[in-house]
Amino acid sequence: MKRIRLFFLILFCALIYADQSFAISDDNSSSISLNSNRELFIDYFLIDTMINTCLEMHQPIDEGPVLFFDKPWEGPFCGYCTIIKDTDKFKLYYRGLPEAGKDGSDNETTCYAESSDGTNWIKPNIKKYNKLGTTENNIILADDAPFSHNFSPFIDTNPNASDQEKFKALAGTKQTGLFGFTSPDGINWKKIFENPVITDGIFDSQNVGFWSENENCYVSYFRTWTGKGYKGKRSVSRSTSKDFIHWMDTEKMDFGETPLEHLYTNQTHAYYRAPQIYIATAARFMPNRQVLTEAEAKTLNVNPKYFKDCSDVVLITSRGGHTYDRTFMESFIRPGIGLQNWVSRSNYPALNIVQTGPDEMSLYVNQDYAQPTAHLRRYSMRLDGFSSINANYSGGEMVTKPFTFKGDNLYLNFATSAAGEIKVEVLKVNGEIVQGFSTDDCQVIIGNEIRKRVSWGEVSTLKSMEGEVIRLRIKMKDADLYSIKFE
C-alpha cells in the first residue's frame, strides 16, 4: 500500500511539473522587445517558469591589492573611488585624506592614477597643486572644499556631448548641494557654474551620475535617508536631466518587498555590455555591528573611531525608473579573512565594472579603511558573470516570457560540466513548438564559452521569426546560463 501511495504521489508531482512547463498563456499583449540587446539572467525580467532550475549569484574572485594609498596626501581615509575605462586606458579617481575629520575639510583632495591593464597602476605627477610642501603629486583637484570629499566623474556617452565636456562629474554636500563639473581630458576640471544643479538630498556619500542610453537622459543616484534629515536608514534617491543642468524632482528609490538596509554607497551605473541594465554594487553598512575588541583594534592600529561597524558588498539592479531589484539579498562580496576586513567603512566598492581581459571583467573594492595598510583591491568575474540560471545534475528547464527580437542567430554565454549540456527550443507564444526548432533538432551545447551560436539542424537561422512573438524553452543539466543575445 505504501508503495502504491508513493507511486501516485510521484505521478501527481510529475503531472504538476508537466502542467507548469506548459501552463503558458497565449496572450502576447505584454511581450518584451529584446531587439538585439544582450539579456543577463540577473533578475526575473525575462523568466516565466522554472522547473528544477534557479537563479544563482556568483561571487567575484579576489585577485589581491592593486594600489596602496601610501602617499602623504593620501592615507588611511582614502575612499569614494571611481574606475573609468577610456579607450585603452584605465583611470582611477579617489579622495585623498590622511587624517579623519569633518566631511568637506581642506585636507581632502581628489587624486588620480592610471593603468594600461587594470592591474598595474601608476600615480603620475600632475603638478597642479602644492600639498604638504610639494607639487610632485597626483592631485587633480584641491583647495576647493567640499568638492574633493566625494568627487564622482564619468565619461559622457551622450551623442550630443561636446569634446570639451567629454567628462562630467558631480560633487558636494548637503550644505552646498551637488555641483556639476566638466573636463575635456579627465584631468583639468571646471564647474559648470557657481550654483548647485541638484539640491534636494543629503549627499553625505558618493553621489553618482551617467548618461542613460536606455532612458535617453542623464540620471543621478544620490544619498538620502528614509526619515527626515539623518533619521532612519541610509538610502538612495534619483533625479534625471536632459542637459545635466536642469534636473527633475527627486524620487526615492523603491526596493520592493525587501527589508530596508543601510546602503552607504550605491555605485549605480549602466552595465557596459547591456546598458539597459543598471548595476549597483552597493556598500551595505551595518552600524554598531562590532566584530573587533578594543585590544584587537589597537593591534591593527586602526583609528579608534572606525572599528565598531562592519560592511560588505551587495548586488542590486535596475532597468530604469525609481525601482531597484533586490533579487539577491545575500552578500555579493563578503569581507575577507582577517580582522582588518571587519572595520568601519571598509569593503566599499569603486564605481563601475570594467573589462580587463577577453573574457574577464573587474570590480575594485576599498579595503583596510582607517588603517596604515589602506588599499584598493581587484576582484574578477567572467563577462556577464554576476549570476546565472543554474541546473544541477538531475537537470531542469526555464521558459521565457513572450518577446520579440532582431537578428538571425542566438548566442549563449554559458558553462557546463563534462557531463552537462544545454538545449534550446523555440516556442510560439502559446507554448507550441516551432517546427524544426525543438530540443530534438537542437545541437547539444557543451563547454564553457562567452559566445556560442545555437544551431538547429540544417536550417538554423531565426530570420523568419524576427519581429514575431516567441518564447524559448531552455533545458539544462549541470550547467549555468549567464546571458543570451540575438544578432
LOTORGU-172676 format. One record per residue (C-alpha): x, y, z; residue number from 0. Coordinates in nm, 4 decimals, always signed. Layout:
% residues N
- X	Y	Z	NUM
...
This chain:
% residues 487
- +0.0000	+0.0000	+0.0000	0
- +0.2842	+0.2422	+0.0866	1
- +0.4483	+0.1728	-0.2480	2
- +0.1219	+0.2419	-0.4318	3
- +0.0775	+0.5709	-0.2441	4
- +0.4347	+0.6678	-0.3203	5
- +0.3824	+0.5844	-0.6883	6
- +0.0725	+0.8052	-0.7118	7
- +0.2470	+1.0860	-0.5212	8
- +0.5368	+1.0817	-0.7670	9
- +0.2911	+1.0674	-1.0586	10
- +0.0943	+1.3609	-0.9141	11
- +0.4109	+1.5732	-0.8746	12
- +0.5188	+1.4851	-1.2281	13
- +0.1823	+1.5991	-1.3639	14
- +0.2137	+1.9282	-1.1715	15
- +0.5592	+1.9899	-1.3180	16
- +0.4308	+1.8978	-1.6632	17
- +0.1444	+2.1437	-1.6210	18
- +0.3934	+2.4114	-1.5084	19
- +0.6069	+2.3728	-1.8165	20
- +0.3057	+2.4130	-2.0443	21
- +0.0984	+2.6489	-1.8256	22
- +0.1548	+2.9261	-2.0788	23
- -0.0897	+3.1938	-2.1800	24
- -0.1226	+3.2788	-2.5483	25
- -0.1626	+3.6475	-2.4585	26
- +0.1132	+3.8399	-2.6355	27
- -0.0109	+4.1869	-2.5470	28
- +0.2639	+4.2306	-2.2873	29
- +0.5530	+4.0845	-2.4858	30
- +0.9042	+4.2172	-2.4263	31
- +1.1001	+4.3852	-2.7067	32
- +1.4512	+4.2434	-2.6771	33
- +1.5677	+4.3831	-3.0108	34
- +1.9320	+4.2717	-3.0242	35
- +2.0081	+4.3589	-2.6611	36
- +2.2169	+4.1235	-2.4551	37
- +1.9961	+3.9962	-2.1719	38
- +2.1550	+3.8849	-1.8467	39
- +1.9875	+3.6414	-1.6109	40
- +2.0341	+3.8748	-1.3187	41
- +1.6639	+3.9155	-1.2337	42
- +1.3283	+3.7697	-1.3410	43
- +1.2768	+4.0188	-1.6260	44
- +1.2747	+3.7507	-1.8978	45
- +1.1907	+3.4430	-1.6902	46
- +0.8387	+3.2971	-1.6907	47
- +0.8631	+2.9469	-1.5415	48
- +1.1497	+2.7497	-1.3892	49
- +1.1495	+2.3775	-1.3150	50
- +1.4435	+2.2360	-1.1187	51
- +1.6451	+2.5471	-1.2054	52
- +1.7228	+2.8609	-1.0054	53
- +1.8881	+3.1995	-1.0267	54
- +2.2299	+3.1719	-0.8649	55
- +2.4566	+3.4645	-0.7763	56
- +2.8309	+3.4144	-0.8346	57
- +3.0872	+3.5763	-0.6074	58
- +3.3819	+3.7571	-0.7721	59
- +3.7339	+3.6171	-0.7336	60
- +3.9757	+3.8063	-0.5085	61
- +4.2800	+3.8982	-0.7208	62
- +4.4615	+4.0904	-0.4458	63
- +4.5726	+4.4504	-0.3905	64
- +4.6472	+4.6702	-0.6917	65
- +4.7126	+5.0126	-0.5337	66
- +4.8078	+5.1289	-0.1840	67
- +4.7113	+5.4728	-0.0575	68
- +5.0631	+5.5292	+0.0719	69
- +5.1448	+5.8881	-0.0281	70
- +5.1440	+6.1532	+0.2474	71
- +4.8455	+6.3368	+0.0916	72
- +4.6504	+6.0084	+0.0504	73
- +4.6442	+5.7997	+0.3675	74
- +4.4082	+5.5651	+0.5537	75
- +4.0893	+5.7627	+0.4837	76
- +4.1035	+5.7498	+0.1045	77
- +3.7740	+5.6465	-0.0490	78
- +3.4849	+5.7042	-0.2893	79
- +3.6800	+5.5571	-0.5810	80
- +3.5747	+5.5655	-0.9460	81
- +3.7236	+5.3476	-1.2218	82
- +3.6754	+5.4624	-1.5818	83
- +3.7916	+5.2767	-1.8925	84
- +3.8756	+5.5402	-2.1534	85
- +3.9549	+5.3546	-2.4789	86
- +4.2795	+5.1687	-2.3928	87
- +4.3488	+5.3403	-2.0589	88
- +4.2016	+5.2800	-1.7138	89
- +4.1557	+5.5902	-1.4975	90
- +4.1114	+5.5884	-1.1211	91
- +3.9787	+5.8794	-0.9156	92
- +3.9649	+5.8801	-0.5365	93
- +3.9571	+6.1021	-0.2316	94
- +4.2912	+6.1641	-0.0626	95
- +4.2643	+6.2134	+0.3135	96
- +4.5494	+6.1401	+0.5573	97
- +4.3536	+6.2255	+0.8729	98
- +3.9909	+6.1819	+0.9753	99
- +3.7861	+6.4978	+1.0041	100
- +3.4647	+6.6718	+0.9145	101
- +3.3202	+6.5990	+0.5666	102
- +3.4422	+6.8576	+0.3215	103
- +3.7600	+6.9639	+0.5003	104
- +4.0523	+7.1430	+0.3358	105
- +4.2633	+6.8294	+0.3909	106
- +4.0656	+6.6421	+0.1262	107
- +4.1971	+6.6198	-0.2296	108
- +4.0968	+6.4359	-0.5451	109
- +4.3735	+6.2007	-0.6579	110
- +4.4314	+6.0243	-0.9889	111
- +4.6027	+5.7050	-1.1071	112
- +4.6088	+5.5237	-1.4403	113
- +4.6766	+5.1803	-1.5842	114
- +4.7062	+5.0074	-1.9202	115
- +4.5728	+4.6727	-1.7948	116
- +4.3634	+4.7422	-1.4836	117
- +4.6147	+4.5614	-1.2612	118
- +4.9359	+4.7651	-1.2666	119
- +4.8728	+5.1261	-1.1675	120
- +5.0900	+5.4361	-1.1678	121
- +5.0361	+5.7702	-0.9946	122
- +5.1510	+6.0353	-1.2432	123
- +5.2922	+6.3673	-1.1293	124
- +5.0160	+6.6096	-1.2251	125
- +5.1937	+6.9112	-1.0713	126
- +4.8772	+7.1181	-1.0341	127
- +4.8572	+7.1690	-0.6571	128
- +5.1040	+7.2205	-0.3749	129
- +5.0249	+6.9839	-0.0888	130
- +5.2492	+6.9201	+0.2112	131
- +5.5192	+7.1329	+0.0520	132
- +5.5366	+6.9668	-0.2904	133
- +5.3720	+6.9805	-0.6324	134
- +5.5151	+6.6383	-0.7173	135
- +5.1862	+6.4611	-0.6650	136
- +4.8890	+6.3012	-0.8396	137
- +4.6285	+6.5543	-0.7224	138
- +4.3836	+6.6852	-0.9836	139
- +4.1531	+6.8832	-0.7521	140
- +4.2228	+7.0595	-0.4226	141
- +4.1708	+7.3787	-0.2215	142
- +3.8017	+7.3966	-0.3104	143
- +3.6195	+7.2333	-0.0191	144
- +3.3911	+7.0428	-0.0017	145
- +3.4084	+6.9068	-0.3578	146
- +3.7014	+6.6691	-0.3082	147
- +3.5017	+6.4938	-0.0377	148
- +3.3041	+6.2895	-0.2904	149
- +3.4075	+6.3935	-0.6437	150
- +3.2487	+6.1357	-0.8768	151
- +3.3284	+6.1580	-1.2522	152
- +3.2018	+5.9740	-1.5608	153
- +3.2545	+5.9718	-1.9367	154
- +2.9580	+6.1403	-2.1029	155
- +2.8292	+5.8999	-2.3696	156
- +2.5516	+6.1382	-2.4736	157
- +2.5917	+6.1521	-2.8558	158
- +2.5350	+6.5283	-2.8385	159
- +2.8058	+6.5935	-2.5796	160
- +3.0919	+6.8165	-2.6940	161
- +3.4560	+6.7066	-2.6892	162
- +3.5305	+6.9811	-2.4365	163
- +3.2821	+6.8198	-2.1987	164
- +3.3716	+6.4542	-2.2601	165
- +3.3989	+6.4029	-1.8848	166
- +3.1434	+6.5202	-1.6304	167
- +3.1233	+6.4897	-1.2527	168
- +2.9048	+6.5581	-0.9509	169
- +3.0309	+6.6654	-0.6091	170
- +2.9050	+6.8405	-0.2980	171
- +2.7441	+6.8058	+0.0427	172
- +2.4076	+6.8885	+0.1954	173
- +2.5294	+7.2374	+0.2761	174
- +2.6282	+7.3134	-0.0854	175
- +2.4118	+7.0802	-0.2948	176
- +2.5590	+6.8854	-0.5858	177
- +2.7654	+7.0896	-0.8312	178
- +2.8310	+6.9863	-1.1889	179
- +3.1842	+6.9736	-1.3314	180
- +3.3154	+6.9200	-1.6855	181
- +3.6527	+6.8285	-1.8357	182
- +3.7927	+6.7561	-2.1833	183
- +4.0545	+6.5094	-2.0563	184
- +3.9555	+6.3910	-1.7078	185
- +4.2452	+6.5862	-1.5525	186
- +4.1558	+6.9535	-1.5857	187
- +3.8132	+7.0277	-1.4387	188
- +3.5892	+7.3301	-1.4036	189
- +3.2476	+7.3930	-1.2506	190
- +2.9594	+7.4354	-1.4923	191
- +2.8642	+7.7435	-1.2920	192
- +2.8690	+7.8640	-0.9318	193
- +2.5362	+7.7135	-0.8314	194
- +2.4368	+7.3556	-0.7497	195
- +2.2475	+7.1516	-1.0084	196
- +2.0789	+6.9175	-0.7548	197
- +1.9749	+7.0401	-0.4102	198
- +1.7094	+6.8004	-0.2771	199
- +1.9220	+6.5407	-0.0991	200
- +2.1576	+6.4750	+0.1905	201
- +2.4594	+6.3833	-0.0281	202
- +2.6795	+6.2548	+0.2596	203
- +2.8231	+5.9791	+0.0380	204
- +2.9432	+5.9243	-0.3184	205
- +2.6719	+6.0589	-0.5484	206
- +2.6883	+5.9152	-0.8995	207
- +2.5687	+6.0183	-1.2431	208
- +2.5787	+5.8923	-1.6024	209
- +2.4125	+5.9271	-1.9407	210
- +2.1457	+5.6591	-1.9831	211
- +2.1117	+5.5258	-2.3352	212
- +1.8076	+5.3357	-2.2123	213
- +1.6199	+5.6407	-2.0787	214
- +1.7778	+5.8984	-2.3128	215
- +1.8722	+6.1343	-2.0309	216
- +2.1239	+6.1917	-1.7538	217
- +2.0477	+6.0100	-1.4311	218
- +2.1896	+6.0650	-1.0850	219
- +2.1657	+5.8353	-0.7841	220
- +2.2483	+6.0026	-0.4540	221
- +2.2305	+5.9715	-0.0772	222
- +1.9095	+6.0371	+0.1082	223
- +1.7737	+5.8890	+0.4311	224
- +1.4465	+5.7042	+0.4829	225
- +1.3469	+5.9523	+0.7551	226
- +1.3793	+6.3270	+0.7830	227
- +1.7303	+6.4633	+0.7817	228
- +1.9692	+6.1969	+0.9071	229
- +1.6965	+5.9759	+1.0553	230
- +1.6089	+5.6211	+0.9577	231
- +1.8384	+5.4322	+0.7219	232
- +2.0882	+5.5499	+0.4648	233
- +1.9170	+5.5112	+0.1299	234
- +1.9122	+5.6247	-0.2335	235
- +1.7097	+5.8686	-0.4400	236
- +1.7454	+5.9717	-0.8008	237
- +1.6820	+6.2524	-1.0457	238
- +1.7001	+6.2900	-1.4241	239
- +1.8034	+6.5648	-1.6621	240
- +1.8180	+6.6253	-2.0366	241
- +2.1078	+6.8723	-2.0188	242
- +2.2923	+6.7951	-1.6903	243
- +2.1957	+7.1404	-1.5636	244
- +1.8202	+7.1328	-1.5071	245
- +1.7143	+6.8321	-1.3008	246
- +1.3704	+6.6874	-1.2288	247
- +1.2256	+6.6480	-0.8794	248
- +1.3911	+6.3878	-0.6580	249
- +1.2341	+6.0392	-0.6441	250
- +1.3065	+5.7942	-0.3652	251
- +1.4151	+5.4541	-0.4882	252
- +1.1697	+5.1704	-0.4270	253
- +1.3228	+4.8422	-0.3066	254
- +1.0078	+4.6338	-0.3410	255
- +0.9036	+4.3868	-0.0731	256
- +1.2516	+4.3533	+0.0756	257
- +1.3943	+4.4654	+0.4114	258
- +1.5422	+4.8138	+0.4133	259
- +1.9141	+4.8169	+0.4879	260
- +2.1733	+5.0913	+0.5273	261
- +2.3284	+5.1453	+0.1826	262
- +2.6335	+5.3630	+0.2292	263
- +2.7297	+5.3931	-0.1381	264
- +2.5078	+5.2838	-0.4260	265
- +2.7540	+5.2853	-0.7218	266
- +2.4732	+5.2565	-0.9767	267
- +2.5894	+5.2541	-1.3393	268
- +2.4822	+5.1216	-1.6784	269
- +2.6397	+4.7816	-1.7426	270
- +2.8674	+4.8379	-2.0408	271
- +2.7695	+4.5148	-2.2235	272
- +2.3962	+4.5665	-2.1691	273
- +2.3337	+4.9375	-2.0972	274
- +1.9592	+4.8845	-2.0494	275
- +2.0540	+4.7146	-1.7204	276
- +2.1895	+4.9240	-1.4341	277
- +2.4244	+4.7519	-1.1911	278
- +2.4543	+4.8814	-0.8341	279
- +2.7408	+4.7293	-0.6372	280
- +2.6345	+4.8892	-0.3131	281
- +2.8167	+4.9031	+0.0203	282
- +2.5844	+4.7549	+0.2822	283
- +2.6638	+4.9219	+0.6148	284
- +2.5919	+4.7533	+0.9488	285
- +2.6147	+5.0292	+1.2129	286
- +2.7177	+4.9189	+1.5613	287
- +2.7775	+4.5616	+1.4479	288
- +3.1148	+4.5349	+1.6188	289
- +3.3494	+4.2448	+1.5454	290
- +3.6833	+4.3654	+1.6877	291
- +3.7641	+4.4128	+2.0516	292
- +3.9462	+4.7290	+2.1563	293
- +4.2642	+4.5259	+2.2062	294
- +4.2380	+4.3789	+1.8549	295
- +4.1742	+4.7232	+1.7062	296
- +4.4817	+4.8584	+1.8819	297
- +4.6922	+4.5729	+1.7456	298
- +4.5780	+4.6563	+1.3918	299
- +4.6495	+5.0251	+1.4501	300
- +4.3010	+5.1095	+1.3227	301
- +4.1693	+5.4537	+1.4117	302
- +3.9737	+5.4098	+1.7379	303
- +3.6626	+5.5737	+1.5859	304
- +3.6449	+5.3269	+1.2982	305
- +3.6108	+4.9692	+1.4182	306
- +3.2645	+4.9447	+1.5734	307
- +3.0745	+4.8780	+1.2482	308
- +3.1204	+4.6451	+0.9515	309
- +3.0252	+4.6393	+0.5831	310
- +3.0055	+4.4163	+0.2785	311
- +2.9025	+4.4419	-0.0896	312
- +2.5547	+4.3642	-0.2228	313
- +2.4343	+4.3342	-0.5828	314
- +2.1323	+4.5435	-0.6799	315
- +1.9931	+4.6055	-1.0284	316
- +1.7522	+4.8367	-1.2048	317
- +1.6073	+4.8764	-1.5520	318
- +1.5386	+5.2468	-1.5136	319
- +1.2799	+5.4423	-1.3232	320
- +1.2765	+5.4673	-0.9454	321
- +1.2746	+5.0912	-0.8799	322
- +1.5627	+4.8745	-0.7638	323
- +1.5514	+4.4951	-0.7869	324
- +1.6946	+4.3032	-0.4912	325
- +1.6704	+3.9507	-0.6289	326
- +1.9777	+3.8672	-0.4210	327
- +1.9770	+3.9770	-0.0568	328
- +2.2901	+3.7788	+0.0280	329
- +2.6379	+3.9307	+0.0181	330
- +2.7960	+3.9680	-0.3275	331
- +3.1449	+4.0122	-0.1786	332
- +3.1959	+3.9064	+0.1822	333
- +3.4639	+4.0644	+0.3990	334
- +3.7876	+3.8683	+0.3670	335
- +3.9785	+3.6591	+0.6174	336
- +4.1439	+3.8703	+0.8849	337
- +4.0150	+4.1232	+1.1355	338
- +4.1438	+4.4112	+0.9221	339
- +3.8486	+4.3461	+0.6877	340
- +3.5884	+4.3909	+0.9623	341
- +3.6330	+4.7588	+1.0452	342
- +3.4055	+5.0544	+0.9739	343
- +3.3811	+5.1875	+0.6168	344
- +3.5898	+4.9065	+0.4688	345
- +3.4781	+4.6887	+0.1739	346
- +3.3331	+4.9844	-0.0204	347
- +3.3313	+4.9145	-0.3956	348
- +3.4624	+5.1588	-0.6532	349
- +3.2138	+5.2879	-0.9084	350
- +3.1915	+5.0881	-1.2358	351
- +3.2609	+4.7385	-1.3663	352
- +3.5306	+4.7407	-1.6377	353
- +3.6593	+4.4799	-1.8813	354
- +4.0165	+4.3710	-1.8075	355
- +4.0595	+4.0775	-2.0456	356
- +3.8974	+3.8986	-2.3422	357
- +3.6700	+3.7009	-2.1104	358
- +3.7196	+3.8902	-1.7817	359
- +3.5795	+4.1997	-1.6130	360
- +3.6833	+4.3543	-1.2825	361
- +3.5366	+4.5232	-0.9784	362
- +3.7554	+4.7189	-0.7346	363
- +3.6994	+4.7491	-0.3593	364
- +3.8457	+4.9755	-0.0879	365
- +3.9859	+4.7715	+0.1990	366
- +4.1700	+4.8235	+0.5303	367
- +3.9986	+5.1574	+0.5851	368
- +4.1330	+5.3758	+0.8689	369
- +4.4483	+5.1626	+0.8798	370
- +4.8066	+5.2202	+0.7589	371
- +4.7540	+4.9381	+0.5048	372
- +4.4550	+5.1042	+0.3308	373
- +4.4426	+4.9965	-0.0340	374
- +4.2334	+4.9200	-0.3414	375
- +4.1760	+4.5561	-0.4293	376
- +4.0703	+4.3923	-0.7579	377
- +3.8047	+4.1233	-0.7960	378
- +3.7493	+3.9412	-1.1247	379
- +3.4449	+3.7854	-1.2922	380
- +3.3702	+3.6267	-1.6276	381
- +3.1869	+3.8574	-1.8670	382
- +2.8184	+3.8812	-1.7627	383
- +2.9101	+3.6601	-1.4691	384
- +2.7113	+3.8263	-1.1902	385
- +2.4589	+3.5426	-1.1804	386
- +2.3128	+3.2644	-1.3914	387
- +2.0294	+3.0240	-1.4411	388
- +2.1653	+2.7097	-1.2804	389
- +2.0619	+2.3457	-1.3214	390
- +2.2096	+2.0616	-1.1208	391
- +2.2988	+1.7127	-1.2431	392
- +1.9389	+1.5908	-1.2448	393
- +1.8509	+1.8613	-1.4971	394
- +1.5776	+2.1213	-1.5329	395
- +1.4393	+2.3880	-1.7624	396
- +1.3373	+2.7512	-1.7932	397
- +1.0726	+2.9043	-2.0189	398
- +1.0940	+3.2718	-2.1060	399
- +0.8203	+3.5294	-2.1161	400
- +0.6908	+3.6232	-2.4644	401
- +0.9292	+3.8504	-2.6543	402
- +1.0273	+3.9815	-2.9957	403
- +1.3837	+4.0102	-3.1221	404
- +1.6003	+4.1366	-3.4065	405
- +1.8655	+3.9153	-3.5618	406
- +1.9440	+3.5934	-3.7435	407
- +2.1152	+3.3935	-3.4691	408
- +2.1015	+3.3277	-3.0962	409
- +2.4198	+3.3298	-2.8876	410
- +2.4684	+3.1997	-2.5335	411
- +2.7173	+3.2814	-2.2584	412
- +2.7249	+2.9535	-2.0662	413
- +2.9228	+2.6863	-1.8844	414
- +2.8553	+2.3140	-1.8407	415
- +3.0358	+2.0293	-1.6745	416
- +3.1808	+1.7495	-1.8889	417
- +2.8593	+1.5582	-1.8229	418
- +2.6319	+1.8613	-1.8543	419
- +2.4528	+2.0174	-2.1500	420
- +2.2090	+2.2800	-2.2718	421
- +1.9407	+2.2570	-2.5407	422
- +1.7200	+2.5391	-2.6661	423
- +1.3700	+2.5092	-2.8082	424
- +1.1741	+2.7860	-2.9841	425
- +0.8060	+2.8105	-2.8909	426
- +0.5116	+3.0028	-3.0224	427
- +0.3526	+3.2335	-2.7668	428
- +0.1027	+2.9621	-2.6657	429
- +0.3761	+2.7069	-2.5973	430
- +0.3553	+2.5190	-2.9265	431
- +0.6962	+2.4141	-3.0603	432
- +0.8054	+2.5874	-3.3800	433
- +0.8672	+2.3176	-3.6394	434
- +1.2369	+2.2478	-3.6872	435
- +1.3353	+2.4231	-3.3627	436
- +1.2661	+2.1614	-3.0968	437
- +1.5178	+2.0322	-2.8443	438
- +1.5470	+1.7202	-3.0614	439
- +1.6559	+1.9423	-3.3512	440
- +1.8960	+2.1481	-3.1357	441
- +2.2645	+2.0632	-3.1466	442
- +2.3692	+1.9758	-2.7903	443
- +2.5627	+2.2633	-2.6321	444
- +2.8556	+2.1532	-2.4157	445
- +3.1522	+2.3554	-2.2923	446
- +3.2364	+2.6903	-2.1361	447
- +3.2134	+2.9856	-2.3731	448
- +3.1319	+3.3549	-2.3652	449
- +2.9748	+3.3424	-2.7115	450
- +2.8303	+3.0239	-2.8614	451
- +2.5820	+3.0134	-3.1501	452
- +2.2810	+2.7853	-3.1111	453
- +2.2104	+2.5574	-3.4085	454
- +1.9025	+2.3557	-3.5053	455
- +1.9647	+2.1069	-3.7849	456
- +2.0441	+2.2342	-4.1329	457
- +1.8140	+2.5402	-4.1253	458
- +1.9056	+2.7208	-3.8042	459
- +1.8615	+3.0844	-3.8994	460
- +1.5966	+3.2654	-3.6978	461
- +1.5459	+3.5413	-3.9547	462
- +1.1969	+3.4184	-4.0500	463
- +1.0820	+3.4701	-3.6873	464
- +1.2263	+3.8200	-3.6469	465
- +0.9538	+4.0502	-3.5144	466
- +0.7224	+3.7626	-3.4175	467
- +0.6319	+3.6968	-3.0555	468
- +0.8078	+3.3802	-2.9365	469
- +0.9371	+3.2119	-2.6239	470
- +1.2406	+2.9978	-2.5548	471
- +1.2456	+2.6782	-2.3546	472
- +1.5990	+2.6149	-2.2317	473
- +1.6689	+2.2642	-2.0998	474
- +1.9820	+2.2294	-1.8883	475
- +2.1819	+1.9736	-1.6954	476
- +2.4742	+2.0583	-1.4648	477
- +2.5054	+2.3951	-1.6347	478
- +2.4951	+2.7725	-1.5922	479
- +2.3444	+3.0179	-1.8410	480
- +2.4652	+3.3764	-1.7888	481
- +2.3189	+3.5665	-2.0818	482
- +2.1658	+3.5443	-2.4281	483
- +2.1861	+3.7707	-2.7322	484
- +2.0248	+3.7759	-3.0736	485
- +2.2356	+3.9085	-3.3608	486
